[in-house]
Amino acid sequence: MSSEGKKLFNIIILGVSFMFIFSAFQPCGNIAQTVITNLNNTDFHGSGYMSMSIIYGVLSASNLISPSLVAVVGPQFSMVISGMFYSLYIAVFIQPTTWAFYTASVLIGIAAAVLWTAQGNCLTENSDENTIGRNSGIFWALLQFSLIFGNLYIYFAWQGKTHISESDRRTVFIALTVISLVGTVLFFLIRKQEDTKAPGDDDSTNEILGESSSARNKMMRAVAAFKKSITLGFTKEMLLLSVTTAYTGLVLTFFSGVYGTCIGAVNRFGNEEKSLIGLSGIFIGVGEILGGGIFGLLSKKSRSGRNPVVMLGILVHFIAFYLIFFNMPNDAPIAPMEGTDQVAYMIPSKEVAMLCSFLLGLGDSCFNTQLLSILGFLYSEDSAPAFAIFKFVQSICAAVAYFYSNYFLLQWQLLIMVLVGFFGTITFFTVEWGAAAALAARGSDYSSI
C-alpha cells in the first residue's frame, strides 16, 4: 500500500473507531438525565447534568497535560487506554451507584482529553496541506454515524415506554458497553508511519544510548508539549478561535443533553416522548453526516475557503433556535419526572422538533469541520497542543453550560448561544482571512485549504 493509501486507511479506521465508541457514549448524554430521573426514587442520587458538567470540567483541566501524556505514550496507545475508560463509564449504568457514577465521570473526563488530543495528532500526522480538509470531513462524517446507530437502538428499544424499567436499562447499557469495546479494539489497526532514519541510526551504539536516555527523552517531550500548549494558547489566532470553539461547546451541551431532555419532558408528545429522544439524536446525526460530507469531502471544489461554510452554520443554528423557542415549553430543561404540560407559542410539534434536531446537527458540522481544518492547517507542526487547547476551551464551556442547564429556563439558554455564536462567527472570519493572506503569500491556491 502506498504512503498516501496508508494515511487514508488510518483516517478511515480512526473515524470508524470513534463511530463505535460514540455510538455507545453519545446516547448516554441524551438519556442520562431521563434514566436517572427514573432512578431517583431509589438509593441512587445523582444528576445526569451534573455528571456531564463534571466530565467536561475535568476534560478542560486535563487538556493542560494531555499533550504531555500523548507525547510520552503515543497517540495510538493513548486512544486505546482512553477507549477503555469510555467503556467503564457506560458500564456504570448497568448497576449504578452514586459514588461509582461520579468517579467514572472524573475518569472519563481525563480519558476524553487524552483521546481527543491523540485524535487531532493522528489526523494531522496522516494529512498534509492539501488533504486536511478532505480528511477532516471523512473523520467527522464517520464519527457522526454514531448519532444514528446509537440513537436508532434507543428509539426502538424504548418505543412506547413512559417509564424505563431496570431490565430496559440493563439491556441497553450492556449492549452499549460491548459496542464501545469494539471501537477501542479497532484502534490497534491504525498503522504507524515509517520513521525516516539516516543509515547509521540503527547501529548498536545508538541503540544503547537510546535505551539509556529513553526516560529522559520522554520527560523532555512531555515538558516541551506542556510549554507549547501554554505558548499557543496566548497567540492571537488561538485566542480568536477560542470564541468560536466556546460556541461549539455550548451547542454540544445543548444538542447532546439538554434538547433530548426537553423533548422527553413534553407530555403533549404522549407515549412517544421517550423514544423521540432517540429519534432526535438520529436527525442530529443525519445533519452532522450531511454537513461533514458536503463541507469536508467536497471542500476541494470550493473557491471561497471556510467562511461561507461557517456563515451557513450560524444561519442554520439561528433558524433552529427560533423554532425551538416557539415549539418547546420554557420549563422543559428543568421539568420534574412527571414532565411538563406547558405550551410555548405553538402546540408542541414532533415534526418541528425533529427538523430542529436536523438543523442543530447540520450547523454543528459546519463549525466543527472548519475548525478541525483550520487548526490542522495553522498548526501542522504543533497539532497535539493545538487540538488540546481546542478541546480545553470547548469542554470548559460545555461544563459551564451543563451546570447552568440545571437552573436556566430554555429562553436564556438559547439567548446565550445566539450571542456567543454571533461573536464566534466574526472571530473565525478574522482568523480565516489571515490564513488566506498567508497562503497567498506562499503562492498556494486558496481553494486548497
JOMO-V734434 format. One record per backbone hydrogen bond with DSSP energy under -1.0 kcal/mol. CO is the residue of the C=O (numbers start at 1). NH is the residue of the N-H. Records with the same first field share a line. If there is no record, write none. Layout:
CO=NH, NH
This chain:
2=6
3=7
4=8
5=9
6=10
7=11
8=12
9=13
10=14
11=15
12=16
13=17
14=18
15=19
16=20
17=21
18=22
19=23
20=24
21=25
22=26
26=30
27=31
28=32
31=35
32=36
33=37
34=38
36=39, 40
39=42
47=51
48=52
49=53
50=54
51=55
52=56
53=57
54=58
55=59
56=60
57=61
58=62
59=63
61=64
62=65, 66
65=69
66=70
67=71
68=72
69=73
70=74
74=78
75=79
76=80
77=81
78=82
79=83
80=84
81=85
82=86
83=87
84=88
85=89
86=90
87=91
88=92
90=93
91=94
97=101
98=102
99=103
100=104
101=105
102=106
103=107
104=108
105=109
106=110
107=111
108=112
109=113
110=114
111=115
112=116
113=117
114=118
115=119
116=120
117=121
118=122
119=123
120=124
121=125
122=126
124=127
128=132
131=135
132=136
133=137
134=138
135=139
136=140
137=141
138=142
139=143
140=144
143=146
144=147
145=149
146=150
148=152
149=153
150=154
151=155
152=156
153=157
154=158
158=161
165=169
166=170
167=171
168=172
169=173
170=174
171=175
172=176
173=177
174=178
175=179
176=180
177=181
178=182
179=183
180=184
181=185
182=186
184=187
185=188
186=189
187=190
198=201
200=203
203=207
204=208
205=209
206=210
207=211
208=212
209=213
213=217
214=218
215=219
216=220
217=221
218=222
219=223
220=224
221=225
222=226
223=227
224=228
225=229
226=230
227=231
228=232
229=233
231=234
232=235
235=239
236=240
237=241
238=242
240=243
241=245
242=246
243=247
244=248
245=249
246=250
247=251
248=252
249=253
250=254
251=255
252=256
253=257, 258
254=259
257=261
258=262
259=263
260=264
263=266
265=340
266=269
267=270
269=272
270=273
272=276
274=277
275=279
276=280
277=281
278=282
279=283
280=284
281=285
282=286
283=287
284=288
285=289
286=290
287=291
288=292
289=293
290=294
291=295
292=296, 297
296=299
298=301
299=302
306=310
307=311
308=312
309=313
310=314
311=315
312=316
313=317
314=318
315=319
316=320
317=321
318=322
319=323
320=324
321=325
322=326
323=327
324=328
329=332
330=410
331=334
332=335
336=339
340=267
349=353
350=354
351=355
352=356
353=357
354=358
355=359
356=360
357=361
358=362
359=363
360=364
361=365
362=366
363=367
364=368
365=369
366=370
367=371
368=372
369=373
370=374
371=375
372=376
373=377
374=378
375=379
382=386
383=387
384=388
385=389
386=390
387=391
388=392
389=393
390=394
391=395
392=396
393=397
394=398
395=399
396=400
397=401
398=402
399=403
400=404
401=405
403=406
404=407, 408
409=413
410=414
411=415
412=416
413=417
414=418
415=419
416=420
417=421
418=422
419=423
420=424
421=425
422=426
423=427
424=428
425=429
426=430
427=431
428=432
429=433
430=434
431=435
432=436
433=437
434=438
435=439
436=440
437=441
438=442
439=444
440=443
445=448
446=449
